[in-house]
Amino acid sequence: MLVIDGAGDIGHALMGDIMSNYAESLGVRGVVIDGAIRDVGAIRAHDFPVYARGVTHRGPYKNGPGEINVPITVGGMVVHPGDIVVGDEDGVLAISPGDVDAVIAAARIQAAKEAESLRTIAEGRRLDRSWLSQQFERAVKG
């Protein structure tokens, strides 16, 4: 996975169709860019994951500064070389290899809770939202 810190700038694309194809040809498994891309239609038509902060028609800078294999930030999340990066249409997450087992265990617990909530709704029962009333009471009491 190639992760690029573009400082959230969406004024110019950091990658387009040609560079995403080139990255894939080098064995890169996907790209995360804290910046903009272009050629979205062509990138979507290709089975290569590219996640970006935004899209612009403006082409990339060709001779900008950069470093390889250093910690960066993407949307406020620190990504270190060697981190495991996963993503879907909701967002991207970087996981330190030492934390993988704990993250997977927590994700399974959360998935089970959400599945139970969906079952409750499907059965026509009401969800327990007592925590919301408690938060409201706390806010009113100040």
Secondary structure as a PSIPRED ss2 file (coil, helix, strand):
# PSIPRED VFORMAT (PSIPRED V4.0)

   1 M C   1.000  0.000  0.000
   2 L E   0.000  0.000  1.000
   3 V E   0.000  0.000  1.000
   4 I E   0.000  0.000  1.000
   5 D C   1.000  0.000  0.000
   6 G C   1.000  0.000  0.000
   7 A C   1.000  0.000  0.000
   8 G C   1.000  0.000  0.000
   9 D C   1.000  0.000  0.000
  10 I C   1.000  0.000  0.000
  11 G C   1.000  0.000  0.000
  12 H C   1.000  0.000  0.000
  13 A E   0.000  0.000  1.000
  14 L E   0.000  0.000  1.000
  15 M E   0.000  0.000  1.000
  16 G C   1.000  0.000  0.000
  17 D H   0.000  1.000  0.000
  18 I H   0.000  1.000  0.000
  19 M H   0.000  1.000  0.000
  20 S H   0.000  1.000  0.000
  21 N H   0.000  1.000  0.000
  22 Y H   0.000  1.000  0.000
  23 A H   0.000  1.000  0.000
  24 E H   0.000  1.000  0.000
  25 S H   0.000  1.000  0.000
  26 L C   1.000  0.000  0.000
  27 G C   1.000  0.000  0.000
  28 V C   1.000  0.000  0.000
  29 R C   1.000  0.000  0.000
  30 G C   1.000  0.000  0.000
  31 V E   0.000  0.000  1.000
  32 V E   0.000  0.000  1.000
  33 I E   0.000  0.000  1.000
  34 D E   0.000  0.000  1.000
  35 G E   0.000  0.000  1.000
  36 A E   0.000  0.000  1.000
  37 I E   0.000  0.000  1.000
  38 R C   1.000  0.000  0.000
  39 D C   1.000  0.000  0.000
  40 V H   0.000  1.000  0.000
  41 G H   0.000  1.000  0.000
  42 A H   0.000  1.000  0.000
  43 I H   0.000  1.000  0.000
  44 R H   0.000  1.000  0.000
  45 A H   0.000  1.000  0.000
  46 H C   1.000  0.000  0.000
  47 D C   1.000  0.000  0.000
  48 F C   1.000  0.000  0.000
  49 P C   1.000  0.000  0.000
  50 V E   0.000  0.000  1.000
  51 Y E   0.000  0.000  1.000
  52 A E   0.000  0.000  1.000
  53 R E   0.000  0.000  1.000
  54 G E   0.000  0.000  1.000
  55 V E   0.000  0.000  1.000
  56 T C   1.000  0.000  0.000
  57 H C   1.000  0.000  0.000
  58 R C   1.000  0.000  0.000
  59 G C   1.000  0.000  0.000
  60 P C   1.000  0.000  0.000
  61 Y C   1.000  0.000  0.000
  62 K C   1.000  0.000  0.000
  63 N C   1.000  0.000  0.000
  64 G C   1.000  0.000  0.000
  65 P C   1.000  0.000  0.000
  66 G C   1.000  0.000  0.000
  67 E C   1.000  0.000  0.000
  68 I C   1.000  0.000  0.000
  69 N C   1.000  0.000  0.000
  70 V C   1.000  0.000  0.000
  71 P C   1.000  0.000  0.000
  72 I E   0.000  0.000  1.000
  73 T E   0.000  0.000  1.000
  74 V E   0.000  0.000  1.000
  75 G C   1.000  0.000  0.000
  76 G C   1.000  0.000  0.000
  77 M E   0.000  0.000  1.000
  78 V E   0.000  0.000  1.000
  79 V E   0.000  0.000  1.000
  80 H C   1.000  0.000  0.000
  81 P C   1.000  0.000  0.000
  82 G C   1.000  0.000  0.000
  83 D C   1.000  0.000  0.000
  84 I E   0.000  0.000  1.000
  85 V E   0.000  0.000  1.000
  86 V E   0.000  0.000  1.000
  87 G E   0.000  0.000  1.000
  88 D E   0.000  0.000  1.000
  89 E C   1.000  0.000  0.000
  90 D C   1.000  0.000  0.000
  91 G E   0.000  0.000  1.000
  92 V E   0.000  0.000  1.000
  93 L E   0.000  0.000  1.000
  94 A E   0.000  0.000  1.000
  95 I E   0.000  0.000  1.000
  96 S C   1.000  0.000  0.000
  97 P H   0.000  1.000  0.000
  98 G H   0.000  1.000  0.000
  99 D H   0.000  1.000  0.000
 100 V H   0.000  1.000  0.000
 101 D H   0.000  1.000  0.000
 102 A H   0.000  1.000  0.000
 103 V H   0.000  1.000  0.000
 104 I H   0.000  1.000  0.000
 105 A H   0.000  1.000  0.000
 106 A H   0.000  1.000  0.000
 107 A H   0.000  1.000  0.000
 108 R H   0.000  1.000  0.000
 109 I H   0.000  1.000  0.000
 110 Q H   0.000  1.000  0.000
 111 A H   0.000  1.000  0.000
 112 A H   0.000  1.000  0.000
 113 K H   0.000  1.000  0.000
 114 E H   0.000  1.000  0.000
 115 A H   0.000  1.000  0.000
 116 E H   0.000  1.000  0.000
 117 S H   0.000  1.000  0.000
 118 L H   0.000  1.000  0.000
 119 R H   0.000  1.000  0.000
 120 T H   0.000  1.000  0.000
 121 I H   0.000  1.000  0.000
 122 A H   0.000  1.000  0.000
 123 E C   1.000  0.000  0.000
 124 G C   1.000  0.000  0.000
 125 R C   1.000  0.000  0.000
 126 R C   1.000  0.000  0.000
 127 L C   1.000  0.000  0.000
 128 D C   1.000  0.000  0.000
 129 R C   1.000  0.000  0.000
 130 S H   0.000  1.000  0.000
 131 W H   0.000  1.000  0.000
 132 L H   0.000  1.000  0.000
 133 S H   0.000  1.000  0.000
 134 Q H   0.000  1.000  0.000
 135 Q H   0.000  1.000  0.000
 136 F H   0.000  1.000  0.000
 137 E H   0.000  1.000  0.000
 138 R H   0.000  1.000  0.000
 139 A H   0.000  1.000  0.000
 140 V H   0.000  1.000  0.000
 141 K H   0.000  1.000  0.000
 142 G C   1.000  0.000  0.000
